[in-house]
Amino acid sequence: MAPVDHVGTPRLVGRRPVPEDEEALLTIYADEAVAAWLWPGPLGGARTREQVTEIVEVFRAHWRAHGFGPWIFCDRDSGAAVGCCGLRHNVVAGAAEVEVMWSVASSRWGEGLATEMAEACVEVAFGDVDLDEIVAFAVSDNLASQGVMRSAGFTFEREFERQGLPCVVHRRRRSD
């Protein structure tokens, strides 16, 4: 499998993360509105510069180890980073899985960008990466992310608890 360094959608271009992405991701991950869904309550909320530096390095290490990972997505017209979406190994509901994860700048919520990114990642997962199934999960009250999951073809599987928070996991199989 050759790494898919770039992925495109009608409005976005995704690329492998580089250290210079820290500033763009800091803008997104330090935003209390975004952090409320990604790291609610006991998970610590908005991320600091140091935490974002670590996140970027974790993303880059995932790429080095697996040949795939999260992409930084930029607006095709402006070039501005609008979010992050990709594939990553994770333990979800007690099982080793490949997860489709995403985050979008709160200033761009409601435009369908998360769905656009997630659908592109599903194509890469079943095409280039040749996976048989993938999952997505969110805290139970994140109805927007659950809507993205359904729009991207994922099916509700079950509820579970993660770090003391109620969550839901959705699954998509190649055969779906």
C-alpha positions in Angstrom: 0.0 0.0 0.0 1.4 3.4 -1.0 0.6 6.2 1.4 -2.2 8.5 0.3 -0.5 11.8 1.1 -3.4 13.9 -0.3 -7.1 13.5 -0.5 -9.6 15.8 -2.1 -13.2 16.7 -1.9 -15.2 19.2 -3.9 -14.4 22.0 -1.4 -11.4 20.7 0.5 -7.9 19.3 0.1 -6.4 17.1 2.8 -2.7 16.5 3.3 -0.4 14.7 5.7 0.3 16.8 8.8 3.6 18.7 9.1 5.0 20.5 12.2 3.8 23.9 10.7 0.2 22.7 11.1 0.4 23.3 14.9 -0.8 26.9 14.5 -3.8 26.0 12.5 -4.7 23.1 14.8 -4.2 25.3 17.8 -6.8 27.6 16.5 -9.2 24.7 16.2 -8.3 22.7 19.3 -8.0 25.6 21.7 -11.5 26.7 20.8 -13.8 25.9 23.8 -16.7 25.0 21.4 -14.7 22.3 19.6 -13.0 21.1 22.8 -16.4 20.6 24.4 -17.0 17.7 22.0 -13.5 16.3 21.7 -12.4 16.6 25.3 -15.4 17.2 27.4 -15.4 17.5 31.2 -12.8 15.2 32.7 -10.9 15.0 29.5 -9.6 18.5 30.0 -11.3 20.8 27.5 -9.4 23.1 25.2 -5.9 22.1 24.3 -2.7 24.1 25.0 0.1 24.8 22.5 2.1 22.0 24.0 -0.8 19.5 23.7 -1.3 20.5 20.1 2.4 20.0 19.4 2.0 16.5 20.8 -1.1 15.8 18.8 0.6 16.8 15.6 3.5 14.5 16.5 1.2 11.6 17.3 -0.5 12.1 13.9 2.9 12.1 12.1 4.0 9.0 14.1 0.8 7.2 13.1 1.6 7.9 9.4 5.2 6.6 9.8 4.0 3.5 11.6 1.0 2.6 9.4 1.2 4.5 6.1 -2.0 6.3 6.8 -3.4 8.6 9.4 -5.2 12.0 9.8 -5.1 14.6 7.1 -5.2 18.4 7.7 -8.0 19.7 5.5 -7.8 23.1 3.9 -10.4 25.1 2.0 -9.7 24.8 -1.8 -10.4 28.5 -2.4 -8.7 30.2 0.6 -6.1 27.6 1.6 -7.1 28.0 5.2 -7.1 25.0 7.5 -10.7 24.1 8.3 -10.3 20.7 10.1 -8.7 17.4 10.5 -10.0 14.0 9.5 -8.5 10.7 8.9 -7.9 7.1 9.8 -6.2 6.0 13.0 -5.7 2.9 15.0 -7.5 3.2 18.4 -9.1 1.1 21.1 -12.8 1.7 20.9 -15.3 0.0 23.2 -12.5 -2.4 24.3 -11.5 -3.6 20.8 -8.6 -2.6 18.5 -10.2 -0.8 15.6 -9.4 1.6 12.8 -11.4 4.8 13.5 -12.5 7.6 11.2 -12.0 10.7 13.3 -12.7 14.3 12.5 -12.8 17.8 13.8 -13.9 21.0 12.2 -13.3 24.7 13.1 -16.4 25.9 14.9 -16.5 28.9 12.4 -17.3 26.3 9.7 -19.8 24.2 11.5 -23.1 23.6 9.7 -21.5 23.5 6.2 -21.3 19.8 5.8 -17.5 19.7 5.9 -17.2 16.9 8.4 -19.4 14.7 6.2 -17.4 15.6 3.1 -14.1 14.7 4.9 -15.5 11.5 6.4 -16.8 10.3 3.1 -13.4 10.9 1.5 -11.8 8.9 4.4 -14.2 6.0 3.9 -13.2 5.8 0.3 -9.5 5.7 1.2 -10.1 3.1 4.0 -11.9 0.7 1.6 -9.9 1.5 -1.5 -6.2 2.4 -0.9 -5.9 1.1 2.6 -8.0 -2.0 1.8 -9.7 -2.3 5.2 -12.8 -4.5 5.6 -14.4 -2.3 8.3 -14.0 0.9 10.2 -15.7 2.6 13.1 -16.5 6.1 14.3 -17.5 7.1 17.8 -18.6 10.2 19.8 -19.9 11.1 23.1 -23.6 10.2 23.2 -25.0 13.7 23.2 -22.9 14.7 20.1 -25.8 14.5 17.7 -24.0 16.4 15.0 -21.2 13.8 14.8 -23.7 11.0 14.9 -25.4 12.6 11.9 -22.1 12.7 10.1 -21.7 9.0 10.8 -25.1 8.1 9.4 -24.5 10.4 6.3 -21.1 8.6 5.7 -22.8 5.2 5.8 -22.0 4.1 9.3 -24.6 2.1 11.3 -25.1 2.4 15.0 -23.6 -0.5 16.8 -23.8 0.1 20.6 -23.4 2.4 23.5 -20.3 2.2 25.7 -18.4 4.1 28.3 -15.0 5.8 27.5 -13.1 7.5 30.3 -16.2 7.8 32.3 -18.3 9.3 29.5 -21.2 7.7 27.7 -20.4 7.2 24.0 -21.8 5.5 20.9 -19.9 3.6 18.3 -21.0 3.2 14.7 -19.5 0.8 12.2 -19.2 0.6 8.5 -18.2 -2.5 6.6 -16.9 -2.7 3.1 -19.9 -4.9 2.3 -22.4 -2.2 3.4 
